[in-house]
Amino acid sequence: MLRAHALDLDFNGRALLADVNLHLPSGARIALIGDNGSGKSCLLQILAGTLVPSGGTIIRRDGARIAYVPQHVPDDSSRSGGEQMRHSLARALDAEPDVLLLDEPSNHLDRSARRSLIARLRQFHGALLVATHDEALIDALCNELWHIRGGRVSHFGGRYRDYRADLQQRREASDRQLRQLDQERGQAHEALMREQQRAASSRERGVRKVEQRKWGGVRSATKLGRGNTTAGSKQLLIREQQEDIVARRNDLQRETIIEPAFALPAGWRREGVVVQLTDASVAHATETVLGGLHLRLDVGDRLAITGDNGSGKSTLARALCGDPSIRRDGDWLLPPADQIALLDQHYRDLPMQATPLQALSAQMPDWSQTQCRLHLADFLFRGDATAQTPVSALSGGERARLSLALMAAKPPALLVLDEPTNNLDMTLRMHLLQVLRMFPGTLVVVSHDDAFLQALEPGQVLAL
């Protein structure tokens, strides 16, 4: 149905794909997984014909109909994120394609919409390739995994939970090898020190013997030089062993999963009320979306907002952040605008033409370039490959990390997150959860992710 041979992709100075070979047969059910920014979306675009690879070939069966639904669906302010995704998915399925390429299709979808999506995809008889971090979706639909890592694609036949167990075993084996190589490196260093010390002592004894001989002559000097050559050869051999150990260790480190280290400390603290709504309502133009709202949040409170697509969750989140396009009526007590931060599910507040480094420098003009780079490194923007890539070219997960980095640089009193786990890989999702559980400020989270909300343990739940 669809084949790829020797695919290469250099994207904004990064080698995302290298010598990738794939076969997507009719009836396939394949999940495409990998860390944020690993190249999943780019691979789907290449297969869909919307992105030209740097090298390699794509072979499509004559007359094959290919439908592709990107993770960033066209923005339509009249629809919620879930409604926009459902509309795009329905159009793709109605076209009855032979190959269906989906990029994070469960993003923004409520429980009912997710169940409907899974049911309809089970009835789809063509080839399915879906890039996703949604374990439940993978287990419900897919019987094969393609994992992108380091530009390569590895294949695994089976369920995602089996793959995670296999991956964990490989990580543990890698950790053991790293510890062994560290031990070997230490032993090689000690051996080199001993050999240098032995060679120095030998040279000193040899020089004294030559000087003490009345007729030292050429033979003694030659013998001394031969000893120096032997010592130098031993040291060269040990250094070569050290270089080999370092090379093997670097290979292992490239396979090791890097986990981001970041925190969001509250920068604005006081006793008492942070948010209070009394008989409040929100509206678009003349249409009231929500009314009769009563809410109080004190310092450190956590609120979860749940509800179906189109129920007004995102509208309320943006109203809490002072969005001027949303009319607010009733009594609203909120922190100053510069003490409120929003992680929007579409990342509309990010400067799309700027790089992460430029975005952070603009927000924190008193920070040096070194400070900015170190801060971005905590969010996995390490080196120019990602720190100097335009935001418009970043993956959804990378945009989420950048939003969190900007918030962390200027900590808010009120942190509002709208579907924060969308586009995040499993590692980032777990770390985000840990960070938010430690966040001492006031937190409002809009989410369809039941497992995430349960682990977050909000003190209040507003069901719309």
N, C-alpha and C positions, 0 to 999 in steps of 0.2 A: 504493500500500500504506500509506504513512505520509507525511504532510506537516506541516510547521511553517511558520507565517506570522507575521512580525513579533514573534518571541519576544524578550522582555526578562526579565532575571533580576537582581534586587538581592539579594545574599546576604551577610548579616552586614556590611552597610554598604558592600559592594563591588558595582559594576556588572559582573557577570561576563559577561552576554550582552546585546547591544544590536541590535534589529531584525534578528534572524536568520531567514532563510528557507531551508527545506530540503525536499528531496523524496527519499524512500527508496523506489525502485520495487521490484517483485518481481524476485528474482534478483540484486539489487545486491550488490557485494562492496566495501565501503568501509571504509577505515581512518581513524579519528578521531585526529588527532595534535595536539600542542601542548605548551607548557611546563607544568611542575607548577603546579597552581593556576589554570590558564587557564579551567577550567570544563567539561572533558571529562566528568567523572563526573556533574556536575549536568545537562548536556545529555542524557546517557543516561537519567537518572532522570526528566527531564521527558517524554522520548519513551516511557518505560515506564509513565508515569502515577503514579509514586511521589513526584514533586515537582511542586508547582504553580508555574508561572512567574509573574513579576510582571505580564506583559502578553503579548498574542499568543494564537494559537489552535493547537491540535493537531487534525489531521483524520486519523482512522484508518478504514480500509476496514471496512465492516460485517462483523462476525464474524471479523476478523483476530485471530489468536492471537499474542501477544507474550510472549517469554521474555526475562528479564533476569538476568544473573549479575554481581553487584557485585564490585569488587576486594577488598573486605573481607568474605570469606565468614564465616558463623557460626563462632565459635571452638569447637573441639571438642578438648579436651586428649588424647583417645584417638587422634586422627589427626594426622599431620604436616600442614604447610601445603599441600604438594602433594597429599596424599590428600584434604584437605577441598575443594580447588579441583576436582580430578577428579570428586569426588562431585557437586558443584554443577553442573558442566558436563554430566555424564551425565544428571542429572535434567532439565536444560533441553532437551537434545537429544531425550531420550526422549518429551518432550511434543509433538514434531513441530510446532514453532511456524511461523507464516508469517514472523515477524520475530524475529531473534535479536540481542540487544544484549549485548555482552560488554565487560567493563571489566578490562583487563590480564589476559587469561585464561592467559597463559603464566607468570605469576608462580608461583614455588614448584615448577614442574614440572621433573622430570628429563628427560634426553634421550629416553628411551623414551616418556614421557608426552607430550612435546611432539610427537613424530612421530605418535603416535596421535591427538592433538588435530587436527593439520593434516589427517591422512587423513580423519577423520570430518567435519570442516568442509568439505572438498572435496566430500563426498557430500551435504551439506546444500543443498537446492534453494530455500530461502526467501531473504529479504533478510537480509544480514549487515552489521552495523555494529559494528566492534570498536575500542575505544579502547586503544591500545598504544604502547609505545616499542620494541617488538621488531621490528627491521628484517627479520630472517629470516622472521618470521610475516607481516609485511606483504607481502613479495615473494612468499611462497608462496601467499597467499590473495586479495590485494586488487588491483583494477585502477583504483581511484580513491581520492583522499585528500581529507579535509576537515580543514583546519588552523584551529584556534581561536587567535586572537591579538588582544588588545585588545578583546575582546567580540564580534569579528566572525568569521565563518566564510568562508574562501576555499576554492575548489575547484580541484583539480589532477587531470587525467586522466593516469595513467602510473605508473611504478614509483617507489618511494621514493628510490632512488639518483638518479633523474632530478630529482626534486623537490629533493633536497639540493643538487644542482649548480645548479639554478635559484635556490634560496634563497641560495646562496653568491654567485652573480653579483649578485643584488639587494643583498646586504649590501655587496659591494665597491663597487657604484654608489652606495649610501647613504654609504659612507665617503668617496668622492670628492666627493660633494655637500657633506658636512660640512666637508671641508677647504676647498672653494671658498667656502662661506658664512663660515667663519672668516676667510678672506682678505678677503672683502668687508666683514666687520664691522670688521676692522682698518683697511681703507682708509676706511670711513665715519667711524671715530673720528678718524683723522688729518685728514680733510677738515673735521670739526666743529671740531677744535682750531685749524686754520688759519683757518677762517672766524671763529671767536671772536676770534682774535688780530688778524685784519684789521679786524673791526668795531670792536674796542677802539682800534686805531690810528687808524681813520677818525674815530671820535667825538672822540678827543683832538685831531686836526688841526682838526676842525670847530669845537670849542669855542674853540681858540686864535684862529681866523680871526674868529669872532664878537666875541670880546673885543677884538681889535685894531682892529675897525672903529669909527670915531667914531659913525656912524649905523647900527649893526647892524640895528636895527628888527625888524619882524615877519617880513619875508621870509627873513632869515638863520636865525632860529629855526625857521621852518617847514621850510626846506630841511634843517636839521640833524635835525629830527624825522622827515622823510621818509627820510633815510639810515638812521636807527635802525630804521624799520619794514622797510626793504629787507633789512637785515642779519638782523633777527629772522625774516623769512620764509625766508631761506636756511637759517638754523639749524633752523627748524621742519621744513623739507623734509628735511634730513639726518637729524634725529631720527626722522622718520617712516620713512625708509629703514632706520635702525637697528632700529626696532621690527619692521618687516617681515622683516628678516634673522633676528632673534631668534625670531619666530613660525615661520618656515620651518625654522629649526634645531631648535626644540622638536618640530615634527612629525616630523622625521627621527629625533630621539632616541627618540621613542616607538616607532619601528619597529626601533631597534637592540636586539639581544639583549644583555641584561645578564648577565654571567657572574659567579657568586659568587666571592669571594676569601676563602678560609678555610684554616686550617692546624690540625693536631692535634699539637703538640709533646709529646714524652714528658715527664711531670712527675716520674717516679720512675725513677731510674737507679742501677744498681750492676753490678759485674762478676759474671759467672758465671750460674748457673741462675736462671731465672724460673719455669719450670714443669717439674715432673718427675713422671711417673706410672710406677709400678712394679706390674705385675700388677694393674692397676686395672680396676674394672667400674662400670657405672652401671645403675640399675634404677628402674622405676616400681613402688612398693609391693613386691610379691613377685616381679615379673616382670623378669628380667635382660634389658636391652636390648643392652648391649655388655659384653664381658669380655676378659680377657687383654691389656689395653692397656699398652703401654710407650712412653713419650714423654718427650723432653727438649727444652726450648726455652730458649735463652740470650737475653740482652739483644739486641734487634735482629733476632731470628729471625722468619721469616714461614712460617706453616703454612697450607696449604689443605686443607680437609676436603671430600671429594667422596663421592658415592654416590647410589643410587636413593632415591626417596621412601619414607619409613618405615624407612630403614636405621639411624636413630639419630643423624644428624648434629646436628640441633637439640638433642636431648637431651644430647649430649656438650657442646655449646656452653654450654648453661645449667648443666651440672654444673661446668664450668670457672669459671663465675661464682658458684658457691655457691648455686644455687637449692635452697631447703630441701625442695621437693617431689620432688627426685630423690635417691635413695639412692646414696652413693658407698662403694665397698669397695676395699680395697687401700691402697697408699701414694700419697698425693697431696701434692705440694709446690706451693703456689700463693702469690701475693702476698697481702697483706692485702685484705680485701673492699673497702675504700675506694680501693684502687689498681687495681681491675678495672672495666672498662666494657663493656657489652653493647648492641649495636644489634640488637634483636629484630625478626624479620621481620613480626610483628604489632603492634609498637610498644606492647606491653602495659604497659611500664614508664613510659609517659608519663602525666602527670596530665590526663585527658581533659576535666575541667571547668575547668581553668585555661587562661589565655592563655599564649602563648610568653613574654611579658614577666613574667607572674607566676611561671611555672615557673623561669625563669632567676633571678629575684630570690630565690625560695625556696632555690635551690641555692647562690647566692652572696650571702648576706645582707650582706657587707661591701662589695658593689659599689653604686655610686650608680645612680640610674635612667638617667643619661646613659651610664655604662659599659655597662649592660645593653642599652640601645638600640643603641649603637655595635657591640657584639658581635653582636647579632641582625642588624644591617644587613649584616654580612659574610656572612650566610647567607640574604640576600634577604628578611628580615623587616623591611621598611623602612616606617616610618610606622605609624599606628594601624590601617590597613586590615588588616594581617596580624598585627602584633605584639599586637593586642588582640582577635584572633579566637579563640574557644575551640578547644582542640586537637581536640575531637570534630568540629569543622566543617572542619578542615584536610584537604587531599588527602593521599593516601599519600606523594607526593613531599615535600610540605611537612612531614609528620611525620618523614620520614627526615632532612630538613635540620635540624629542631628537635633530633632526637636527637644529630646530629653537633655542633650548637651547644652542647648541654649537656655533651657529652664534652669538647669543646675548652676549655670554661670551667674544667674540672677535669681536666686531662690524666691519663690512666691509665698505669700501668706495663704492663698487659696489656689490649689492645683486642681484643674478640671481636665479629665481625660475622657475622650470620646472614642470608644472601641480601641483601647490602647494595645491589645494583643494582635490586632490585624497586622499581617505581614511579618510578624516576629517569628524567628525560628525558635525551637524548643529551648535552646540555651538562653537566648535573650529573654524569652517569656518567663522562665524561672527566675532569672536575675532581676527582672523588672518587678516581679512579685516580692522578692526579698527586699528590694529598695523601698517599694511603696509601704510595706509593712513597718519599715523603720522610719518612714517620713513623719516628722512630728507636727507638721502643719495640718491644715484642714483640707480634706481630700474628697472630691466628687468624681465618681467613675461611672460612665455609661458603658454597658457591655452586655453582649449576648453570651459571653463565655461563662457558663455556670461554674465550671471547675475553678476558673480563675477567681471569680467573686467569692466562692466558698472559702478558698484558701486565703483571700484578702481579709475575711472576717469583718465586714462593714458593720458599724453600730446601728445604722439605719438603712432601710431599703424603701425606695419610692417606686412603686409599680404603676406604670401609666397604661 
